[in-house]
Amino acid sequence: MTSLENKLKEAIWIAKTLYDRDKATGSSANLSFLHEGNIYITGTGTCFGTLTEDDFSVLSRDGEHISGIKPSKEFPLHKTYYDKSSSIQAVIHTHSFYSTLWSCLKHRNEKDIIPSYTPYLKMKLGTVGLVPYGKPGSKELFDFFEERINDSDGYILQNHGPVVGDKDLMSAFYVLEELEESARIAWELRNEDANLIE
């Protein structure tokens, strides 16, 4: 099992990398991971660009605060993902530009909204569902997410941003990067399908 120290170092590296690549801004993003049955999640108001080990909150699987600072208000999104499958060991949520942009459009199939222009998103993640809009941190949003959690493999919150989970932090990071790149390609080619229709 990977040590807590290593997981924290990895989480901090991932956060800084996402911030430096403009995939996270201000204090809007959050990430978490499981360790020895507890959930370690970035605290409310923390910035991915300056994250330290003191910026994590520790909660039980039931959401009881154990130690550390106040957790992100979007903790219920992470909890719902962990409850979905024991294979999910890390969750990342950002407001990355192209995924958020893509979430603002209308989609025929809300269980899989990203076109398969390249094979890599399906290979790394699978389907990407759209979660209806609810105010960030609201019960309405958490209820919508819970309703859709079994419909897809990854998710984009409408007018908000992506939420992905995987077997460990680095895998979740790779998935998030692939999702954002796929959303960018989809945005650039958004009129292509219409142009091909005779």
N, C-alpha and C positions, 0 to 999 in steps of 0.2 A: 504494500500500500504506500502511495506517495505521502510523504510527511506533510504536516500542516504548514511548516515553514516553506516548503517547496511550492505548495499550492498557492500560498499568499504571494510569493515572489512571482509566480507565473501569472496570477491575476493582475498584479500591479504592472507587469510588463505588457500584458494584453491591453489593459486599460490605456496605458501611455501610448502604445502603438496605434490604437484606434483613434485616440485624441490627435496624435501627430498626423494621421492620415485623413483628418477631417471627417471621421465617421462618428465622432461624439463631440459635442460642444457644451460649454458651460458646465452646469451640474445636472444635465438632463438624462444621462445614461446610468444604468445600474447593471451589476453582474453578481452572480452568486455561485457557490459550489457546496457540495456535501462533503462533510468530514466527520467520521465516527458518529453518524446518525443525526448530526446537527447541520443547520444551514448557515453558512457564512455569506453575508450579503453586504454590499457597500451601503454606507450610511446615507441618510437623507442630506441633501445639499453638498455631497462630495463631488469632486471634479476628477474625471478620468486622467486629466493631465498632471495632477499633483497627488495622486492616491498613495497612501502609506498603509502600513499594517494597522495603524490606529483608526483607519477610516472604515473598518468592518464591524458589523454587528453580528452577534451570534444568537440564533433562535433555534428552538426545537422544531421538529417536523410539524407540530401543531401550531406553531407561531408564537410560542411563549418566549419572551425576551430573556436570554440567559446572561449575556454580558456585552460590553462594547457600547458604542454610541447608538442613537436612535436609528432604526433601519429605514431603508427606502420605503416610501409610502406605497410603492408598487410591489412589495413583497408578495401579496396574494397571487400575482402573475407567476412568480417563480414557484410558489408552493403548488399551484395547480399543475404546472409542468412536471414537478417531481412526483406528484400523485398519479400522473398519467402512466408512468413506467419506471421500474427500478433501473432501467438502462440509462435514464437521464441522471447525470451526476453534476452537471453545470449548466447554467442558463445565462444568456446575455441579452440585454435589451438596450437598444440605442434609438436615436432619432435620425439615423443616417439619411442623407439627402435623397438619393434616387428611390430607395424603398418607400420613403414617406411620400415622395412625389407620385409614385405609382399607386399608392394606396388611395390617392385622392380621385382616381378615375373610376368609372363604372366598369364592372367586370361581370361577364355572363356566368362564369363558374367561380363562385366565391370560395370553393374548396381547393382551387389551384389557379392562382391568378398570374403566375409568372410564365410566359411562353418559353418553350424549350428550344431556344435558338442555338444553344450549345448543350452538350450532354452533362456538364459538370454539376449543375445544381441538383439534377435528379440523382446523380451518382453520390453526391455528398450528403444531401438532405432528403429529397423527395418532393412532395407536394408542399405548396405554400398557400395557406388559407388566409382570407381576409376576415378580420374580426370587426364587427360593427362599432361605430364610434361611441365612446363613452368618455366623459371627462376624465383626464388622467387622475389616478388615485381614487376613483369613485367606485362604489359598489356596482353600479350599472356596468362599468367596464369589466370588472372582475367577473360578473355574472355572464356577460357576453363571451368572455374568454373561456370560461368553464363550459359554456354551451358548445363551443366550437372545438374544444381541445382534442376530441377524438376524430375530427373530420380531416385533419391534415397532419403533416410532419413538422412544419414550421409555420410561422404566422407573421402577418403584418397587421398591426392595429390601424384601423382606418384613420387617416389624417393625423398619424401619431408616429409609427415606426415599427421596426421588426423586433420579434422575440424568438430566439432560437435556443435549443438545448441539445446536449449530446453527452457522450460517455465521459468526457473530461473537458477541462477548460480549453485546451488547444484545439480540440476537435470542434467545439462550439465556436471558437474564434474563426477557424477555417470556413465553417459553414456560413457564419455571418458575412465574411468577406466575399464568399461566392454568391450569396444572396444579393448583396449590394451591387456586385458587378453584373449579375444577371438582370437586376432591375434597371441598371444603367443602359445595358444593351437593349432591353425591351423599350425603354423610353426613347432611345435614339431611333429605333425601328418601328415606333408606334403607328406610323402611317403606312408601313411597308405592306401589310396584309391587304389594306384597302387598295393600294396601287396595283396589286397582283390580280385583283378580282376584275374579270372582263365583263 
